[in-house]
Amino acid sequence: MEGYVKLGRVSFKSNGQGYELLTGAPITRGDKVWVLHEPHYTPQPEAEGNAFITTMNWEQIQASGSGKP
């Protein structure tokens, strides 16, 4: 799906749900990107220790203990 970029923020919608990916630096010089959203994706064990980008909704972040009140 098409995502929209503004500096370090990518915004997109999947099945009517809005998502945002935030980074500390600009992602691209363009204003649009293509996003592959796989909500049931689970990294393979051999990928442990390697970097990848993922997103979570606020409830998942809170449940994982990563969220701050």
Secondary structure, 3 states (H helix, E strand, C coil): CEEEEECCEEEEEECCEEEEEECCCCCCCCCEEECCCCCCCCCCHHHCCCCCCCCCCHHHHHHHCCCCC
